[in-house]
Amino acid sequence: MKAKKITVIFVLAMVVILVSAVPAAARTTRIEYTSVDCTIAPWGQPERVWISEDGVLHQRGVLLINSVTSSSDYITGDMTIEMDFDIDLATGLGHAYGSLSIAPTAYNGTWEGHWSTHISPAGLQGRATGQGTGDLEGMKIFNNMWNSDPNDPCTNEWGTILIP
């Protein structure tokens, strides 16, 4: 009988916890967006460059300055990227990754985050995530990107902004 009371109390406590968590999750606003970001300045000089014995070109600390045009004012603005990449010179396959900072024109704050892409002769595809600062504090961004033309300085993107 005592075990039954403890079980009932435990179940009731779990129900109260679950019910109180639902309103917080329901308050989160999701904003879906599309955007295009384009490199607007020559690539910066890498901090380090080498070709490994297996024919892979490695570059570290390449600075990129991009302009972002988006369906959301939360994204449209300037973006600074620090990029590292590894490209197999024989196949054109590789991986680029790094950090990003987006300063939306309409807000006093930035998105600070990280990104990663897979590169092939057919283009690139990848993802990015970020946290808001300033006016964007507490917000999160989840981004997908692709570019089917390796010679195009612009990347197509779509994603979600979560506003608590």
Secondary structure as GFF3:
##gff-version 3
##sequence-region A 1 164
A	DSSP	alpha_helix	2	26	.	.	.	ID=ss1
A	DSSP	beta_strand	29	39	.	.	.	ID=ss2
A	DSSP	beta_strand	48	51	.	.	.	ID=ss3
A	DSSP	beta_strand	56	70	.	.	.	ID=ss4
A	DSSP	beta_strand	77	88	.	.	.	ID=ss5
A	DSSP	beta_strand	94	104	.	.	.	ID=ss6
A	DSSP	beta_strand	111	120	.	.	.	ID=ss7
A	DSSP	beta_strand	123	132	.	.	.	ID=ss8
A	DSSP	three_ten_helix	134	136	.	.	.	ID=ss9
A	DSSP	beta_strand	140	147	.	.	.	ID=ss10
A	DSSP	beta_strand	154	163	.	.	.	ID=ss11
###
